[in-house]
Every structure is written in C-alpha cells, then in structure tokens.
C-alpha cells in the first residue's frame, strides 16, 4: 500500500479504481486514520491559515508516516466563529482553504497514494450565516422557515425568559432571543454551542432531506466517508424539559446519563437512513460518530450493524495513565464494539482535548474543553508528559481495531499553554470571560522545518496562533531519520502494526508483571506498558519497538515495549 514514485494519470486512474473497489474490504475495521485540522496543517497561500493545497503538498509525508486514511476537520464555507464547525454552505469550500477544484485535486492525490479520505459533517447545527437561518430570522414566528431550527417562545409574562435552563457546551445559556421584524424582542433559538451555531430541528423532514443531499454531494465527489460531528446531539427530548446538570457530567455529556439533548433514542433512525445512502455507493464508505457517551457500551449503540461503522472511543481517551483503568477500558471496549459487529476504535488526542503529551502528566482535574493556561492548577512536567504520551501511543497502536492520530502527535507536540489572551480564538474563552482557556492550545500550526519561517507551516511566517520558540527541535525535518525521535517511533510502530496485521488481531491478557503493567499478546507480539515508576523485568524475545530506552532486561516506568515472541 505504500506510494512508490509518481504515476501517469492513466496509471493513477487504474490504480485508484482498483484501490477503491478491491483493496482493503472494510478498511475502516483496522485503519489508522490521521486527523488533519486544515487551518493548522500547512499553508500554501501564506495567509497564516492552512489550506487544501497545503495538505496536497504534504501527502507524501503522510504516506511516509504510514497511515491508511485522513480525516479532515471542516473546510466548508463558514464564517469561522468556531473554526469551521459553523457551516454556512455545506457544499462548497471556504475561500480560506481553497476551492472545490483544490479539494478534488487533494482527494485524487490522496487516493493515488492509497490514502482514504473522510470529511467532517456538521449536522447538529449550521452557522447563523447559513441562508436557512437568515430566512428564519426574516420570517415570522411559527413559520416553515423557523421550523428548520429550534425556535421557541420564551417563558415569563412577556417571553423574556429562555424556554428552558439548558447551557451551552461553550458556557453561558443555550438560548438567544431574536429581534422580530417589528423591532420587538421575540422568540428564542437553541444553540448547544455558540450563539452563531443554531441547532437544526431534526424532527423536520426538510432538514433530513437536505442532509441526504449533502451526503450525496460529497460521496459523488469520491470521499470515503464522514466523521459526524456531535452525533449524539441531533435529537432533543420531547418537550425540551429542564435539565438539572449532573456535577459528574462533562459538557459534551461524557459522564452523565439522561441529559435531554444527548443520546436520545430517536437519533439512531437518522444514521440508519444514512447507512442506506452510503450502501448505494460503490466501494467501501464509512461513517464515524463523534458521540460523547458515558460508557463504551453506550457508544457501541451508534455502530450497530445498520448504523455507523465506527465511533470514537472517548472513554479510552479519557482514561488516566493508570494500568488498572486502562486494562478495564480496553476489556470493556473489546466486548462492547465487537459485540455489535463493529471494530473498537482508539484515540488519544484531537482538536478538542489537551494534547496527550501534556494531558497525561496533568496533576489536577481538567474537564474536557476547558484547556490549560499559565495559571491552571496541576501543570504538566513536559518530559513526563512526552514519555507517557510515547508509551500510551505504543500501547494504543498494538490494540486490535482502528486507531485515530491527531496531527502533530507524531512529533510529540505538547499543548501550548502560554498563548496570550488576545491571540486566543476558541469561543469557549470568550463565552466564559477567560475562565476556561478552551482548545486553542492543541490547535497551533504544526512545525515542518526547524529553520524556516513559521517552521515551514508556510513561506511567509504568518500563523493564526503563535508557535512556541521551543518547537524548532520538534519540527519534522529535525526528527526525520533521527533514531529515537517521536516521529521515527510512530513510523516504526505503524510499519510493524501493518506488517504484523495487529489491527486485525486479537488480544490475550498476560498476568505476572505487577499492578502497574498493562500486558497482553496480539499475534506474535507481546506488549507490556509500565504505567508506574518501578522497573519491570522483561521476558526474553526480540524487542521490535520501544517507547523509550530499555536496558538490562528491564522496562523503566512510563515506557511501553513490543517484544516478538514465538
Ligand atoms: C464537535 C467538534 C468541536 C466543535 C463542536 C461544535 O465537538 O469536534 O470542535 O466545536 O462539535 O460543532
């Protein structure tokens, strides 16, 4: 599956057809999928924001890394109030990122390299600049235009109180009151996120039909699937009852049951419908759910045989660097997902969470989405974080199923903690008046070349978020071919994982390495992770990969090793 040299267009077409129709039946069961956050990946235009031509120009680097697929966070037309998760036209590319032709070129170039492409789909809400929402604002209360969104009359004598007590994931109320055509305050609309992101009403058939059209638009262009944003949120509980927030609940619903806007049963019919659409298409297209649910067992409801193909395993991402907890979440995941016929997925980082090279060394609680800044409690020690991140990834990539990587983690990038307040852009920062830092720290443009402007992110040196001075040593060119670098560790792990078909393998637990160890066998590979600080005596065999130095038959703390056993 590795790309070897440039091909002529005739060869390309032949190879691409063969790749899409015959290679890798149900590729998503074992794929390593690399998340590209387009605005921070590579910037060909030089305006400080990454773009599609930037992605195309670096596909060889991704082929060299050894991934199977890429997932692109939104690049569709958007006022960028939430970095593209506020879409104003679902069937066009935002000029910041290029054009539809740039998208087609990128897709073809990825397929040439046998890299599949899945794109983000944001169905819970649109931008307030979407033409439907603009029509809704101009129309009267209770009109068909308003019925595409969640408009409601307010409570109180003059409708001056919001329809219920729901709060936005980004902080503050989840309702905003509009001014009607007569200049008077009028109805309220629901936005589970920013006020610029009004929620659609998924009980409305017109909304459902519009999304069928959008799916087909991208499937016709040749995408291999979709990552579905907020896939647990589309349907709200009948009557929109008040919710008494559960102190255990993450804002996306991670820990809490019975939140009236997360995980409602009726949402599953939407995905059954979409699955049928994907199956109309040739090839092997996949749907992946971003659904923050309390357990892997609940998450597995999104991937029953007639629904989505994959769901992000957020219970795994949220697990601390602790052997007992890791063993449990792996065990539960490997029952829950295969139990409904789906692969388990594994993920440690994405554009919404503190990068795992920092998160795994935090010593204070840090709820998802809050981020870290200079005065946050429990600051991570960088060396500890990096060692744990490398060990955690070495553990993850040995697990059967499909794994997600987030751009920059292969360079060992930490969370950027000291972004100045006036440079921050996450709506969370604004909606909480700086009380929560938000997610900018994991979104800083990634370094390619140690000595170039903006570390090779572009040629001009512009960058939409400032890049830290220490990143020169983490740049891709500073790590390429360097033994022991995080990049070379990722490359080695991905190559071995592929050569030994670990994604399609199975897990057999091994006892006897103590309470700090996560130890198992997958095929002929024995994997041992030491989450503690006391060295663990290793069994005999050839060390084929190791997240850190291993000497004298001992596995140091915060280190994971792969050993070939007979
Ligand atoms: C998802 C996205 C996040 C976005 C939110 C609203 O959680 O991953 O980045 O802010 O949805 O669309």
Boltz pocket constraint, residues with backbone or C-beta under 6 A from the ligand:
constraints:
  - pocket:
      binder: B
      contacts: [[A, 82], [A, 85], [A, 86], [A, 122], [A, 193], [A, 229], [A, 230], [A, 290], [A, 351], [A, 352]]
      max_distance: 6.0
